[in-house]
Amino acid sequence: MTLSHYIDLKPVPEEDLKIPQAMGSLFEMLHKALAFSGERGIAISLPHHSEGTKKHPFSSLGDVLRLHGAEQALQTLLKRSEFRTLADYVYFNQIQPVPRETKNCVIRRVQVKSGTERLRRRAIKRHHLTEEEAKERYPDGKEALSFLPYFSVKSLSTDQKNFRLFLSHKMVEGEPVEGIFSAYGLGIKNEAGQFPTIPWF
């Protein structure tokens, strides 16, 4: 699928709805629109995101949700009722062509099954380990993945309760890789084991 165009969606902050919560609501609307339409040529990126570190463990989604796709696919998506209801809460710029000079980025879901502390507690209880033994089995490095930004979402296909959708942004060398995208706007691995790239700028 050609990601020739993009549009930036930016939530308008409200007194009772801060940017992180507004970004979550926006992403939920996007998920509904993509799930119900069956569109698989729309990708997302978070151009203003930040990842946490051990010293500063707080990650951020940023304040912009960027949609990538063919111009017609983006136009059709934004005409859906899910997006019309957001007119007063989200700033939409115009659909624009992607700049000539871009990098290639793979944005994908990273599954974090459990926090380190929870794993340690379980090991102590089930396997009768000491606290030191549990720390040895589950060192602090296991927690690194949770430093990624995430959306709290509910799956429409599985009716799963709210879960954290952690997102990894990784720059890659070489030619862009085309492909299809899920109802979350994330690339699906192809037969060669590659994830599609999105233009990063």
JONORKA-V441421 format. One record per backbone hydrogen bond with DSSP energy under -1.0 kcal/mol. NH is the residue of the N-H (numbers start at 0). CO is the residue of the C=O. E is the energy in kcal/mol with one decimal. If there is no record, write none. Layout:
# JONORKA-V441421
nh={NH | NH}
co={CO | CO}
e={E | E}
This chain:
# JONORKA-V441421
nh={4 | 5 | 6 | 8 | 9 | 11 | 13 | 21 | 22 | 23 | 24 | 25 | 26 | 27 | 28 | 29 | 30 | 31 | 32 | 33 | 34 | 35 | 36 | 37 | 42 | 43 | 44 | 48 | 49 | 51 | 52 | 59 | 64 | 65 | 66 | 67 | 68 | 73 | 74 | 75 | 76 | 77 | 79 | 82 | 83 | 84 | 85 | 86 | 88 | 89 | 90 | 92 | 95 | 97 | 102 | 104 | 105 | 107 | 109 | 118 | 119 | 120 | 121 | 122 | 123 | 124 | 125 | 126 | 128 | 133 | 134 | 135 | 136 | 137 | 141 | 142 | 143 | 145 | 146 | 147 | 150 | 152 | 162 | 164 | 166 | 167 | 169 | 171 | 180 | 181 | 184 | 186 | 187 | 189 | 192 | 196 | 197 | 199}
co={68 | 95 | 66 | 64 | 90 | 88 | 16 | 17 | 18 | 19 | 20 | 21 | 22 | 23 | 24 | 25 | 26 | 27 | 28 | 29 | 30 | 31 | 32 | 33 | 67 | 184 | 65 | 45 | 59 | 146 | 55 | 49 | 8 | 44 | 6 | 42 | 4 | 69 | 70 | 71 | 72 | 73 | 76 | 79 | 79 | 80 | 82 | 83 | 85 | 85 | 9 | 7 | 5 | 3 | 199 | 197 | 169 | 167 | 165 | 114 | 115 | 116 | 117 | 118 | 119 | 120 | 121 | 122 | 122 | 129 | 130 | 131 | 132 | 133 | 138 | 139 | 140 | 142 | 143 | 144 | 164 | 162 | 152 | 150 | 148 | 107 | 105 | 103 | 39 | 185 | 181 | 106 | 179 | 193 | 189 | 176 | 104 | 102}
e={-2.5 | -2.4 | -1.8 | -2.2 | -2.4 | -3.4 | -2.1 | -2.6 | -3.0 | -1.8 | -2.2 | -2.3 | -2.5 | -2.1 | -2.0 | -2.1 | -2.7 | -2.2 | -2.5 | -2.7 | -2.5 | -2.7 | -1.8 | -1.6 | -2.3 | -2.2 | -1.7 | -1.8 | -2.5 | -2.9 | -2.5 | -2.6 | -2.8 | -2.5 | -2.7 | -3.0 | -2.2 | -2.2 | -2.3 | -2.5 | -2.1 | -2.3 | -1.5 | -1.1 | -1.6 | -1.6 | -1.4 | -1.2 | -1.9 | -1.7 | -3.7 | -1.5 | -2.7 | -2.6 | -2.6 | -2.2 | -3.0 | -1.8 | -2.1 | -2.0 | -2.5 | -2.4 | -2.3 | -2.3 | -2.4 | -2.2 | -3.2 | -2.0 | -1.0 | -2.3 | -2.1 | -2.0 | -2.2 | -2.5 | -1.9 | -2.2 | -1.6 | -1.6 | -2.0 | -1.6 | -1.6 | -2.6 | -2.7 | -3.5 | -2.6 | -2.7 | -2.2 | -2.5 | -2.0 | -3.1 | -2.0 | -1.0 | -2.3 | -3.0 | -2.0 | -2.3 | -2.8 | -3.0}
